[in-house]
Amino acid sequence: MANEKPDEINPVGKRSEAHSSRRDVLIHGSKMAISAGVVTLFGTLGVIPTKSYGIDRSPRSLLDALMPARTALLVIDMQRDFLLPEGYAAQAGLDIAPLVATIHPIGKLLAAARKAGLLIVHTREGHMPDLSDCPPYKLERSRRAGAEIGSKGPLGRLLVRGEVGHDFVEALRPLEQEIVIDKPGYSAFAHTALQQALIKRGIETLILTGVTTEVCVSSTLRSAIDLGYRCMTVSDACASGNLGLHKASLAMISVEGGIFGEVATTAEVIERIR
């Protein structure tokens, strides 16, 4: 054993040491190459243009980005049947006082929107006199609520087109050039020409007002979002007969970074469009 050459004592160990040495060189070289690449891209290590990746970017709100020429004000179902004591809503047991309270803020929004040149759309919920466009379940449900659609009331047949109750309250009557959408359902987009009217005029943003928050306003809002519109719901210009439902409907709008758009007040919208 004393005559063995040093290199022959553990040739495997020698090869492992050589392999490790080459591996270290390769790893070190790779790290240097990566570092050099980062320096080439960003100038110096540690200085990364975070704004190009959306970091530290403060997106503008829909209100800030609002362009009047591409914005429409939707006034949803401000009808006698929903707002007068003799109408459908009151007979169905709804507290109409909160609904009536929206007339004043909507009136202020209409005045500002008309002056600013926004497209204005009014909707009315109601059915053909023969009720051929009223789904059986909707008719059945209204019967259970004590206000059957098509039945006689102080303002004519409830929720039937052409009847006194179906028309708008006097304070919010549309001007001749404004669009009126008669809808048989809760969403203003269902079985109507609203989408075509908005596309024709290049509308991108909708400001939603009216009654009720949890039914026709919410249904229209969700349809609009699915169609790609930017939507802003005006908190004090829409209402429900149930305050809890009103608050819950507004709260759902802002989840997940504004899944259904944004909520603003009448004063905030008027300040932006004036």
C-alpha positions as CSV (number, residue, x, y, z in Angstrom):
1,M,0.0,0.0,0.0
2,A,3.0,2.3,0.7
3,N,3.9,2.0,-3.0
4,E,0.5,3.2,-4.3
5,K,0.5,6.5,-6.2
6,P,-1.4,9.3,-4.4
7,D,-3.8,9.6,-7.4
8,E,-4.7,5.9,-7.3
9,I,-5.8,5.9,-3.6
10,N,-9.3,7.1,-4.3
11,P,-9.9,7.8,-8.0
12,V,-13.7,8.0,-7.5
13,G,-13.2,10.8,-5.0
14,K,-11.0,12.6,-7.4
15,R,-13.5,12.5,-10.1
16,S,-16.3,13.7,-7.7
17,E,-14.2,16.6,-6.7
18,A,-13.5,17.5,-10.3
19,H,-17.2,17.1,-11.2
20,S,-18.2,19.3,-8.2
21,S,-15.7,21.9,-9.3
22,R,-17.1,22.0,-12.9
23,R,-20.7,22.1,-11.5
24,D,-19.8,25.1,-9.3
25,V,-18.3,26.9,-12.2
26,L,-21.5,26.3,-14.3
27,I,-23.8,27.5,-11.5
28,H,-21.7,30.5,-10.8
29,G,-21.6,31.3,-14.5
30,S,-25.4,30.9,-14.8
31,K,-25.9,33.3,-11.9
32,M,-23.6,35.8,-13.5
33,A,-25.4,35.5,-16.9
34,I,-28.8,36.1,-15.2
35,S,-27.4,39.1,-13.3
36,A,-26.0,40.5,-16.5
37,G,-29.3,40.1,-18.2
38,V,-31.2,41.9,-15.5
39,V,-28.6,44.7,-15.5
40,T,-29.0,45.0,-19.3
41,L,-32.8,45.2,-19.0
42,F,-33.1,47.5,-16.0
43,G,-29.7,49.3,-15.8
44,T,-28.8,48.3,-12.3
45,L,-29.8,45.5,-10.0
46,G,-32.6,46.4,-7.6
47,V,-34.1,49.1,-9.8
48,I,-37.2,47.6,-11.4
49,P,-39.8,49.8,-13.2
50,T,-42.7,48.5,-11.1
51,K,-45.2,50.8,-12.8
52,S,-44.8,48.8,-16.0
53,Y,-46.2,45.8,-14.2
54,G,-49.2,47.7,-12.7
55,I,-47.6,48.0,-9.3
56,D,-48.1,51.3,-7.5
57,R,-50.6,52.4,-10.2
58,S,-53.7,54.2,-9.0
59,P,-56.5,53.5,-11.4
60,R,-58.9,56.3,-12.1
61,S,-62.4,55.7,-10.8
62,L,-65.3,55.4,-13.3
63,L,-66.5,58.8,-12.0
64,D,-63.1,60.4,-12.8
65,A,-63.0,58.8,-16.2
66,L,-66.6,59.6,-17.2
67,M,-67.0,61.1,-20.6
68,P,-70.4,62.8,-21.1
69,A,-70.6,62.0,-24.8
70,R,-70.2,58.3,-24.1
71,T,-72.4,58.2,-21.0
72,A,-76.2,57.5,-20.6
73,L,-78.4,58.2,-17.6
74,L,-80.9,55.4,-17.0
75,V,-84.0,56.4,-15.1
76,I,-85.6,53.1,-14.2
77,D,-89.4,52.6,-13.7
78,M,-90.3,55.9,-12.1
79,Q,-94.0,55.1,-12.7
80,R,-97.2,55.9,-11.0
81,D,-97.7,52.2,-10.4
82,F,-94.6,52.2,-8.2
83,L,-94.7,55.6,-6.6
84,L,-98.3,56.5,-5.9
85,P,-100.4,55.1,-3.0
86,E,-103.0,53.8,-5.5
87,G,-100.4,51.9,-7.6
88,Y,-99.1,48.3,-7.8
89,A,-96.3,48.6,-5.3
90,A,-98.4,49.9,-2.5
91,Q,-101.1,47.3,-3.2
92,A,-98.4,44.6,-3.1
93,G,-97.4,45.8,0.4
94,L,-94.2,47.8,-0.3
95,D,-93.3,50.8,1.7
96,I,-93.3,53.4,-1.1
97,A,-92.0,56.3,1.0
98,P,-88.3,55.5,0.1
99,L,-89.2,55.1,-3.5
100,V,-91.0,58.5,-3.6
101,A,-87.9,60.1,-1.9
102,T,-85.8,59.3,-5.0
103,I,-87.9,61.7,-7.2
104,H,-86.0,64.8,-6.0
105,P,-82.4,63.5,-6.6
106,I,-83.3,62.0,-9.9
107,G,-84.8,65.3,-10.9
108,K,-81.6,67.0,-10.1
109,L,-79.6,64.4,-12.1
110,L,-81.9,64.8,-15.1
111,A,-81.4,68.6,-15.1
112,A,-77.6,68.3,-14.9
113,A,-77.5,65.5,-17.5
114,R,-79.7,67.4,-19.9
115,K,-77.4,70.4,-19.6
116,A,-74.3,68.3,-20.1
117,G,-75.7,66.5,-23.1
118,L,-75.8,63.0,-21.8
119,L,-78.1,60.4,-23.4
120,I,-81.1,59.9,-21.2
121,V,-83.2,56.7,-21.2
122,H,-86.4,56.2,-19.2
123,T,-87.8,52.7,-18.7
124,R,-91.3,51.5,-17.8
125,E,-92.2,48.0,-16.7
126,G,-95.5,46.7,-17.9
127,H,-97.3,44.2,-20.2
128,M,-99.4,44.1,-23.2
129,P,-103.2,44.4,-22.5
130,D,-103.7,40.6,-23.3
131,L,-100.7,39.8,-20.9
132,S,-99.2,37.7,-23.7
133,D,-95.7,38.9,-22.7
134,C,-96.2,38.2,-19.0
135,P,-94.7,34.9,-17.9
136,P,-97.1,32.6,-16.0
137,Y,-94.9,32.5,-12.9
138,K,-94.7,36.3,-12.8
139,L,-98.5,36.5,-13.0
140,E,-98.9,33.9,-10.3
141,R,-96.4,35.6,-8.0
142,S,-98.2,39.0,-8.3
143,R,-101.5,37.3,-7.4
144,R,-99.9,35.9,-4.2
145,A,-98.6,39.3,-3.4
146,G,-102.1,40.7,-3.5
147,A,-101.6,42.9,-6.6
148,E,-102.3,40.7,-9.6
149,I,-100.9,42.1,-12.9
150,G,-103.7,43.1,-15.2
151,S,-106.3,43.4,-12.4
152,K,-108.3,46.6,-12.0
153,G,-107.0,49.3,-9.7
154,P,-107.5,53.0,-9.0
155,L,-105.0,53.8,-11.7
156,G,-106.3,51.3,-14.2
157,R,-105.2,47.8,-14.8
158,L,-102.0,47.1,-12.8
159,L,-98.7,47.2,-14.8
160,V,-100.5,47.2,-18.2
161,R,-99.2,49.5,-20.9
162,G,-101.4,52.4,-21.8
163,E,-103.0,52.5,-18.3
164,V,-102.7,55.6,-16.1
165,G,-100.6,53.7,-13.5
166,H,-98.1,52.5,-16.2
167,D,-97.1,56.1,-17.1
168,F,-94.3,58.2,-15.5
169,V,-94.9,60.5,-12.5
170,E,-95.3,64.1,-13.6
171,A,-92.1,65.3,-12.0
172,L,-89.9,63.0,-14.1
173,R,-91.7,63.0,-17.4
174,P,-89.3,62.5,-20.3
175,L,-88.6,65.2,-22.9
176,E,-89.6,64.5,-26.4
177,Q,-86.1,63.7,-27.6
178,E,-85.3,61.2,-24.8
179,I,-85.6,57.5,-25.2
180,V,-88.4,55.5,-23.5
181,I,-88.0,51.8,-23.2
182,D,-91.1,49.7,-22.4
183,K,-89.9,46.5,-20.8
184,P,-91.9,43.3,-19.9
185,G,-89.2,42.1,-17.4
186,Y,-87.0,43.4,-14.6
187,S,-83.9,44.0,-16.7
188,A,-84.1,46.9,-19.2
189,F,-82.2,44.8,-21.7
190,A,-84.5,41.8,-21.7
191,H,-86.8,41.7,-24.8
192,T,-86.1,45.4,-25.6
193,A,-84.2,47.6,-28.0
194,L,-82.0,49.2,-25.4
195,Q,-78.8,47.5,-26.4
196,Q,-79.2,48.6,-30.0
197,A,-79.9,52.2,-29.0
198,L,-76.8,52.4,-26.8
199,I,-74.6,50.9,-29.5
200,K,-75.9,53.3,-32.1
201,R,-74.9,56.2,-29.9
202,G,-71.5,54.9,-28.8
203,I,-72.4,54.6,-25.2
204,E,-69.8,53.0,-22.9
205,T,-70.9,54.1,-19.4
206,L,-74.3,53.9,-17.7
207,I,-75.4,55.8,-14.7
208,L,-78.3,53.9,-13.0
209,T,-81.1,55.4,-11.0
210,G,-84.7,54.4,-10.1
211,V,-86.6,51.7,-8.4
212,T,-86.3,49.2,-6.9
213,T,-82.6,48.8,-6.1
214,E,-82.8,45.0,-5.5
215,V,-85.0,44.2,-8.5
216,C,-85.2,46.3,-11.7
217,V,-82.1,48.4,-10.9
218,S,-80.0,45.4,-10.0
219,S,-81.3,43.3,-12.8
220,T,-80.5,46.0,-15.3
221,L,-77.0,46.5,-13.8
222,R,-76.1,42.9,-14.0
223,S,-77.2,42.6,-17.6
224,A,-75.2,45.8,-18.4
225,I,-72.1,44.4,-16.8
226,D,-72.4,41.2,-18.8
227,L,-72.7,43.2,-22.0
228,G,-69.5,45.1,-21.2
229,Y,-70.7,48.5,-20.0
230,R,-69.1,50.5,-17.2
231,C,-71.7,51.1,-14.6
232,M,-72.3,53.6,-11.8
233,T,-75.2,53.2,-9.5
234,V,-76.4,56.4,-7.7
235,S,-77.0,55.4,-4.1
236,D,-79.5,58.1,-3.1
237,A,-81.2,58.1,-6.5
238,C,-82.4,54.5,-6.2
239,A,-84.4,52.9,-3.4
240,S,-86.2,49.9,-2.1
241,G,-89.2,49.4,0.1
242,N,-86.8,47.5,2.4
243,L,-83.8,49.4,3.6
244,G,-81.8,46.2,4.3
245,L,-82.2,45.0,0.7
246,H,-81.2,48.5,-0.6
247,K,-78.0,48.4,1.4
248,A,-77.2,44.8,0.5
249,S,-77.7,45.5,-3.2
250,L,-75.3,48.5,-3.1
251,A,-72.8,46.6,-1.0
252,M,-72.6,43.8,-3.6
253,I,-71.6,46.2,-6.3
254,S,-68.1,46.9,-4.9
255,V,-67.0,43.4,-4.1
256,E,-64.0,41.9,-5.9
257,G,-62.7,45.3,-6.9
258,G,-66.0,46.5,-8.2
259,I,-67.5,43.5,-9.9
260,F,-70.7,45.4,-10.7
261,G,-69.1,48.8,-11.2
262,E,-69.1,51.7,-8.6
263,V,-71.5,53.5,-6.3
264,A,-71.7,57.3,-6.3
265,T,-74.0,59.9,-4.8
266,T,-76.1,62.4,-6.7
267,A,-73.9,65.3,-5.6
268,E,-70.7,63.5,-6.9
269,V,-72.2,62.7,-10.3
270,I,-73.5,66.3,-10.8
271,E,-70.1,67.7,-9.8
272,R,-68.5,65.5,-12.4
273,I,-70.8,66.2,-15.3
274,R,-71.5,69.9,-14.8
